[in-house]
């Protein structure tokens, strides 16, 4: 049998210094608010993702049953994926600002672009 690795042997991490200390008070307030919003979405991320997955499943079933036109279903599917990307980017913004921001922007553009295409 192999030996089990011991867990919890890492040194205690020191509390990080304020990452916003060098910023102006206005920018600090904006960044702290963005962190709060990201934390709120991170708490609800699992529920929102399950909700989007449910909507995705309904669209696919309607498409396969023939109740929804093919092009409409494809635009809806891509719009749902864009919404999922945007929500996951928003909830992950605290961990990686660039990745979260990129996901938010790309997902939002994907979502809105496909909704726009549905109206044509």
Backbone as JSON Lines, residues from 0, in Angstrom:
{"i":0,"aa":"X","n":[0.84,-1.19,0.0],"ca":[0.0,0.0,0.0],"c":[0.88,1.25,0.0]}
{"i":1,"aa":"X","n":[0.4,2.26,-0.66],"ca":[1.15,3.51,-0.69],"c":[0.85,4.33,0.55]}
{"i":2,"aa":"X","n":[1.78,5.16,0.89],"ca":[1.61,5.99,2.07],"c":[0.67,7.16,1.74]}
{"i":3,"aa":"X","n":[-0.12,7.5,2.7],"ca":[-1.03,8.63,2.54],"c":[-0.27,9.93,2.77]}
{"i":4,"aa":"X","n":[-0.56,10.93,1.97],"ca":[0.07,12.23,2.18],"c":[-0.6,12.93,3.35]}
{"i":5,"aa":"X","n":[0.21,13.61,4.12],"ca":[-0.33,14.38,5.23],"c":[-0.89,15.69,4.7]}
{"i":6,"aa":"X","n":[-2.02,16.04,5.22],"ca":[-2.65,17.28,4.79],"c":[-2.54,18.32,5.89]}
{"i":7,"aa":"X","n":[-2.58,19.54,5.48],"ca":[-2.54,20.62,6.47],"c":[-1.15,20.95,6.93]}
{"i":8,"aa":"X","n":[-0.14,20.62,6.14],"ca":[1.22,20.91,6.56],"c":[1.71,22.24,5.99]}
{"i":9,"aa":"X","n":[0.84,22.96,5.3],"ca":[1.24,24.25,4.75],"c":[1.34,25.28,5.86]}
{"i":10,"aa":"X","n":[2.25,26.19,5.68],"ca":[2.41,27.26,6.65],"c":[1.19,28.18,6.61]}
{"i":11,"aa":"X","n":[0.88,28.76,7.72],"ca":[-0.24,29.69,7.78],"c":[0.06,30.89,6.9]}
{"i":12,"aa":"X","n":[-0.91,31.28,6.11],"ca":[-0.72,32.43,5.24],"c":[-1.0,33.7,6.01]}
{"i":13,"aa":"X","n":[-0.16,34.68,5.77],"ca":[-0.35,35.97,6.4],"c":[-1.45,36.72,5.67]}
{"i":14,"aa":"X","n":[-2.23,37.5,6.38],"ca":[-3.25,38.29,5.69],"c":[-2.58,39.23,4.69]}
{"i":15,"aa":"X","n":[-3.17,39.29,3.51],"ca":[-2.59,40.1,2.46],"c":[-2.8,41.57,2.75]}
{"i":16,"aa":"X","n":[-1.83,42.38,2.35],"ca":[-1.98,43.81,2.49],"c":[-3.09,44.28,1.56]}
{"i":17,"aa":"X","n":[-3.62,45.44,1.82],"ca":[-4.71,45.97,1.01],"c":[-4.24,46.17,-0.43]}
{"i":18,"aa":"X","n":[-4.83,45.43,-1.39],"ca":[-4.39,45.56,-2.78],"c":[-4.78,46.9,-3.4]}
{"i":19,"aa":"X","n":[-5.68,47.61,-2.76],"ca":[-6.16,48.87,-3.32],"c":[-5.57,50.09,-2.61]}
{"i":20,"aa":"X","n":[-4.56,49.89,-1.79],"ca":[-4.01,50.98,-0.99],"c":[-3.44,52.11,-1.84]}
{"i":21,"aa":"X","n":[-2.87,51.81,-3.0],"ca":[-2.24,52.84,-3.82],"c":[-3.24,53.61,-4.67]}
{"i":22,"aa":"X","n":[-4.5,53.21,-4.65],"ca":[-5.51,53.85,-5.49],"c":[-6.17,55.02,-4.77]}
{"i":23,"aa":"X","n":[-6.8,55.85,-5.56],"ca":[-7.56,56.96,-4.99],"c":[-8.79,56.39,-4.28]}
{"i":24,"aa":"X","n":[-9.35,57.14,-3.34],"ca":[-10.53,56.64,-2.62],"c":[-11.7,56.29,-3.54]}
{"i":25,"aa":"X","n":[-11.87,57.03,-4.59],"ca":[-12.97,56.75,-5.53],"c":[-12.75,55.41,-6.24]}
{"i":26,"aa":"X","n":[-11.52,55.19,-6.72],"ca":[-11.22,53.91,-7.39],"c":[-11.3,52.76,-6.41]}
{"i":27,"aa":"X","n":[-10.85,52.98,-5.16],"ca":[-10.96,51.93,-4.15],"c":[-12.42,51.53,-3.94]}
{"i":28,"aa":"X","n":[-13.3,52.52,-3.88],"ca":[-14.72,52.25,-3.67],"c":[-15.29,51.45,-4.85]}
{"i":29,"aa":"X","n":[-14.9,51.81,-6.07],"ca":[-15.38,51.09,-7.26],"c":[-14.9,49.64,-7.24]}
{"i":30,"aa":"X","n":[-13.62,49.44,-6.94],"ca":[-13.06,48.08,-6.93],"c":[-13.65,47.24,-5.81]}
{"i":31,"aa":"X","n":[-13.86,47.84,-4.66],"ca":[-14.47,47.08,-3.56],"c":[-15.91,46.7,-3.88]}
{"i":32,"aa":"X","n":[-16.63,47.6,-4.54],"ca":[-18.01,47.29,-4.94],"c":[-18.03,46.16,-5.97]}
{"i":33,"aa":"X","n":[-17.07,46.18,-6.91],"ca":[-16.98,45.1,-7.9],"c":[-16.7,43.77,-7.2]}
{"i":34,"aa":"X","n":[-15.86,43.78,-6.18],"ca":[-15.59,42.56,-5.42],"c":[-16.84,42.07,-4.69]}
{"i":35,"aa":"X","n":[-17.63,42.99,-4.14],"ca":[-18.86,42.61,-3.46],"c":[-19.86,41.97,-4.44]}
{"i":36,"aa":"X","n":[-20.01,42.57,-5.6],"ca":[-20.93,42.04,-6.61],"c":[-20.47,40.65,-7.05]}
{"i":37,"aa":"X","n":[-19.17,40.49,-7.26],"ca":[-18.64,39.2,-7.65],"c":[-18.89,38.15,-6.58]}
{"i":38,"aa":"X","n":[-18.74,38.54,-5.32],"ca":[-18.99,37.6,-4.22],"c":[-20.47,37.2,-4.17]}
{"i":39,"aa":"X","n":[-21.37,38.15,-4.42],"ca":[-22.79,37.83,-4.43],"c":[-23.13,36.84,-5.54]}
{"i":40,"aa":"X","n":[-22.56,37.04,-6.72],"ca":[-22.82,36.13,-7.82],"c":[-22.16,34.77,-7.58]}
{"i":41,"aa":"X","n":[-21.02,34.76,-6.91],"ca":[-20.35,33.5,-6.62],"c":[-21.2,32.64,-5.68]}
{"i":42,"aa":"X","n":[-21.94,33.28,-4.78],"ca":[-22.81,32.53,-3.88],"c":[-23.96,31.87,-4.63]}
{"i":43,"aa":"X","n":[-24.45,32.52,-5.67],"ca":[-25.6,32.03,-6.44],"c":[-25.2,31.33,-7.74]}
{"i":44,"aa":"X","n":[-23.91,31.18,-7.98],"ca":[-23.42,30.64,-9.25],"c":[-23.99,29.26,-9.55]}
{"i":45,"aa":"X","n":[-24.01,28.4,-8.58],"ca":[-24.49,27.03,-8.79],"c":[-25.96,27.02,-9.21]}
{"i":46,"aa":"X","n":[-26.78,27.8,-8.52],"ca":[-28.2,27.88,-8.84],"c":[-28.41,28.45,-10.24]}
{"i":47,"aa":"X","n":[-27.7,29.53,-10.56],"ca":[-27.86,30.15,-11.88],"c":[-27.41,29.22,-13.0]}
{"i":48,"aa":"X","n":[-26.33,28.51,-12.79],"ca":[-25.86,27.58,-13.81],"c":[-26.86,26.43,-14.01]}
{"i":49,"aa":"X","n":[-27.45,25.95,-12.95],"ca":[-28.46,24.89,-13.08],"c":[-29.7,25.41,-13.79]}
{"i":50,"aa":"X","n":[-30.08,26.64,-13.51],"ca":[-31.21,27.25,-14.18],"c":[-30.95,27.38,-15.68]}
{"i":51,"aa":"X","n":[-29.77,27.85,-16.04],"ca":[-29.41,27.97,-17.46],"c":[-29.33,26.6,-18.13]}
{"i":52,"aa":"X","n":[-28.84,25.61,-17.4],"ca":[-28.81,24.26,-17.95],"c":[-30.22,23.72,-18.2]}
{"i":53,"aa":"X","n":[-31.14,24.04,-17.31],"ca":[-32.52,23.64,-17.5],"c":[-33.15,24.3,-18.71]}
{"i":54,"aa":"X","n":[-32.9,25.59,-18.89],"ca":[-33.41,26.3,-20.06],"c":[-32.8,25.72,-21.33]}
{"i":55,"aa":"X","n":[-31.51,25.42,-21.27],"ca":[-30.82,24.81,-22.41],"c":[-31.47,23.47,-22.77]}
{"i":56,"aa":"X","n":[-31.76,22.65,-21.77],"ca":[-32.38,21.35,-22.02],"c":[-33.77,21.5,-22.63]}
{"i":57,"aa":"X","n":[-34.54,22.47,-22.16],"ca":[-35.87,22.69,-22.72],"c":[-35.78,23.1,-24.18]}
{"i":58,"aa":"X","n":[-34.84,24.0,-24.5],"ca":[-34.67,24.43,-25.89],"c":[-34.28,23.25,-26.78]}
{"i":59,"aa":"X","n":[-33.36,22.42,-26.31],"ca":[-32.92,21.27,-27.11],"c":[-34.07,20.28,-27.32]}
{"i":60,"aa":"X","n":[-34.86,20.02,-26.28],"ca":[-35.99,19.1,-26.41],"c":[-37.02,19.66,-27.39]}
{"i":61,"aa":"X","n":[-37.31,20.95,-27.28],"ca":[-38.26,21.56,-28.22],"c":[-37.75,21.52,-29.65]}
{"i":62,"aa":"X","n":[-36.45,21.7,-29.81],"ca":[-35.84,21.65,-31.14],"c":[-35.94,20.24,-31.72]}
{"i":63,"aa":"X","n":[-35.6,19.25,-30.91],"ca":[-35.66,17.87,-31.38],"c":[-37.1,17.4,-31.63]}
{"i":64,"aa":"X","n":[-38.04,17.95,-30.88],"ca":[-39.44,17.58,-31.07],"c":[-40.05,18.27,-32.29]}
{"i":65,"aa":"X","n":[-39.35,19.26,-32.81],"ca":[-39.85,19.97,-33.97],"c":[-40.75,21.14,-33.64]}
{"i":66,"aa":"X","n":[-40.88,21.48,-32.39],"ca":[-41.72,22.6,-31.98],"c":[-41.01,23.93,-32.13]}
{"i":67,"aa":"X","n":[-39.72,23.9,-32.33],"ca":[-38.91,25.11,-32.45],"c":[-38.1,25.01,-33.73]}
{"i":68,"aa":"X","n":[-38.09,26.08,-34.49],"ca":[-37.33,26.08,-35.75],"c":[-35.84,25.92,-35.46]}
{"i":69,"aa":"X","n":[-35.13,25.32,-36.42],"ca":[-33.71,25.02,-36.23],"c":[-32.85,26.24,-36.0]}
{"i":70,"aa":"X","n":[-33.03,27.28,-36.82],"ca":[-32.19,28.47,-36.66],"c":[-32.5,29.19,-35.35]}
{"i":71,"aa":"X","n":[-33.77,29.23,-34.97],"ca":[-34.15,29.86,-33.7],"c":[-33.53,29.1,-32.53]}
{"i":72,"aa":"X","n":[-33.57,27.8,-32.58],"ca":[-33.0,26.99,-31.5],"c":[-31.49,27.18,-31.41]}
{"i":73,"aa":"X","n":[-30.84,27.24,-32.56],"ca":[-29.38,27.44,-32.54],"c":[-29.01,28.79,-31.95]}
{"i":74,"aa":"X","n":[-29.73,29.84,-32.33],"ca":[-29.45,31.16,-31.75],"c":[-29.72,31.17,-30.25]}
{"i":75,"aa":"X","n":[-30.79,30.51,-29.83],"ca":[-31.09,30.45,-28.4],"c":[-30.02,29.68,-27.63]}
{"i":76,"aa":"X","n":[-29.55,28.58,-28.2],"ca":[-28.52,27.78,-27.54],"c":[-27.24,28.59,-27.36]}
{"i":77,"aa":"X","n":[-26.83,29.3,-28.39],"ca":[-25.61,30.1,-28.29],"c":[-25.82,31.28,-27.34]}
{"i":78,"aa":"X","n":[-27.03,31.86,-27.32],"ca":[-27.32,32.94,-26.37],"c":[-27.26,32.44,-24.94]}
{"i":79,"aa":"X","n":[-27.76,31.24,-24.69],"ca":[-27.71,30.66,-23.34],"c":[-26.26,30.41,-22.93]}
{"i":80,"aa":"X","n":[-25.46,29.93,-23.87],"ca":[-24.03,29.73,-23.56],"c":[-23.35,31.07,-23.26]}
{"i":81,"aa":"X","n":[-23.7,32.1,-23.99],"ca":[-23.14,33.43,-23.72],"c":[-23.53,33.94,-22.35]}
{"i":82,"aa":"X","n":[-24.79,33.71,-21.96],"ca":[-25.23,34.13,-20.63],"c":[-24.47,33.36,-19.54]}
{"i":83,"aa":"X","n":[-24.24,32.08,-19.78],"ca":[-23.48,31.28,-18.81],"c":[-22.05,31.79,-18.69]}
{"i":84,"aa":"X","n":[-21.43,32.12,-19.81],"ca":[-20.07,32.67,-19.77],"c":[-20.04,33.99,-18.99]}
{"i":85,"aa":"X","n":[-21.01,34.85,-19.26],"ca":[-21.04,36.14,-18.57],"c":[-21.23,35.97,-17.07]}
{"i":86,"aa":"X","n":[-22.12,35.09,-16.67],"ca":[-22.36,34.88,-15.23],"c":[-21.15,34.26,-14.55]}
{"i":87,"aa":"X","n":[-20.51,33.3,-15.21],"ca":[-19.32,32.69,-14.62],"c":[-18.15,33.67,-14.57]}
{"i":88,"aa":"X","n":[-18.06,34.53,-15.57],"ca":[-17.03,35.57,-15.53],"c":[-17.27,36.54,-14.4]}
{"i":89,"aa":"X","n":[-18.52,36.89,-14.17],"ca":[-18.86,37.81,-13.1],"c":[-18.57,37.2,-11.73]}
{"i":90,"aa":"X","n":[-18.88,35.93,-11.57],"ca":[-18.63,35.31,-10.27],"c":[-17.15,35.01,-10.05]}
{"i":91,"aa":"X","n":[-16.38,34.85,-11.1],"ca":[-14.96,34.58,-10.96],"c":[-14.08,35.8,-11.03]}
{"i":92,"aa":"X","n":[-14.68,36.97,-11.06],"ca":[-13.93,38.22,-11.2],"c":[-12.96,38.45,-10.05]}
{"i":93,"aa":"X","n":[-13.31,38.02,-8.85],"ca":[-12.43,38.25,-7.69],"c":[-11.14,37.45,-7.79]}
{"i":94,"aa":"X","n":[-11.21,36.24,-8.35],"ca":[-10.02,35.4,-8.43],"c":[-9.07,35.88,-9.52]}
{"i":95,"aa":"X","n":[-9.6,36.23,-10.66],"ca":[-8.76,36.7,-11.77],"c":[-9.51,37.8,-12.49]}
{"i":96,"aa":"X","n":[-9.06,39.01,-12.3],"ca":[-9.75,40.15,-12.87],"c":[-9.78,40.11,-14.39]}
{"i":97,"aa":"X","n":[-8.64,39.78,-15.01],"ca":[-8.59,39.77,-16.48],"c":[-9.44,38.65,-17.06]}
{"i":98,"aa":"X","n":[-9.36,37.47,-16.49],"ca":[-10.15,36.35,-17.01],"c":[-11.64,36.6,-16.78]}
{"i":99,"aa":"X","n":[-12.0,37.09,-15.6],"ca":[-13.4,37.37,-15.31],"c":[-13.96,38.45,-16.21]}
{"i":100,"aa":"X","n":[-13.17,39.51,-16.41],"ca":[-13.61,40.59,-17.28],"c":[-13.77,40.1,-18.71]}
{"i":101,"aa":"X","n":[-12.81,39.31,-19.18],"ca":[-12.88,38.8,-20.56],"c":[-14.1,37.91,-20.75]}
{"i":102,"aa":"X","n":[-14.36,37.04,-19.79],"ca":[-15.55,36.18,-19.87],"c":[-16.83,37.0,-19.84]}
{"i":103,"aa":"X","n":[-16.86,38.03,-18.99],"ca":[-18.05,38.86,-18.92],"c":[-18.33,39.55,-20.24]}
{"i":104,"aa":"X","n":[-17.29,40.15,-20.81],"ca":[-17.47,40.89,-22.06],"c":[-17.82,39.95,-23.2]}
{"i":105,"aa":"X","n":[-17.06,38.86,-23.36],"ca":[-17.32,37.93,-24.45],"c":[-18.7,37.3,-24.32]}
{"i":106,"aa":"X","n":[-19.06,36.87,-23.11],"ca":[-20.36,36.26,-22.89],"c":[-21.51,37.23,-23.14]}
{"i":107,"aa":"X","n":[-21.33,38.47,-22.71],"ca":[-22.37,39.47,-22.94],"c":[-22.55,39.75,-24.42]}
{"i":108,"aa":"X","n":[-21.44,39.9,-25.14],"ca":[-21.53,40.13,-26.59],"c":[-22.17,38.94,-27.3]}
{"i":109,"aa":"X","n":[-21.81,37.75,-26.9],"ca":[-22.39,36.55,-27.49],"c":[-23.89,36.48,-27.22]}
{"i":110,"aa":"X","n":[-24.27,36.75,-25.99],"ca":[-25.67,36.72,-25.6],"c":[-26.48,37.77,-26.36]}
{"i":111,"aa":"X","n":[-26.02,39.02,-26.31],"ca":[-26.77,40.09,-26.96],"c":[-26.79,39.96,-28.47]}
{"i":112,"aa":"X","n":[-25.67,39.52,-29.05],"ca":[-25.6,39.33,-30.49],"c":[-26.59,38.29,-30.98]}
{"i":113,"aa":"X","n":[-26.71,37.2,-30.26],"ca":[-27.63,36.16,-30.67],"c":[-29.08,36.55,-30.41]}
{"i":114,"aa":"X","n":[-29.34,37.3,-29.35],"ca":[-30.69,37.8,-29.15],"c":[-31.07,38.78,-30.25]}
{"i":115,"aa":"X","n":[-30.12,39.59,-30.68],"ca":[-30.37,40.51,-31.79],"c":[-30.68,39.74,-33.06]}
{"i":116,"aa":"X","n":[-29.94,38.65,-33.3],"ca":[-30.17,37.84,-34.5],"c":[-31.54,37.15,-34.46]}
{"i":117,"aa":"X","n":[-32.03,36.85,-33.26],"ca":[-33.36,36.25,-33.14],"c":[-34.47,37.21,-33.57]}
{"i":118,"aa":"X","n":[-34.25,38.49,-33.4],"ca":[-35.28,39.47,-33.74],"c":[-35.32,39.75,-35.23]}
{"i":119,"aa":"X","n":[-34.33,39.33,-36.0],"ca":[-34.3,39.59,-37.43],"c":[-35.09,38.57,-38.18]}
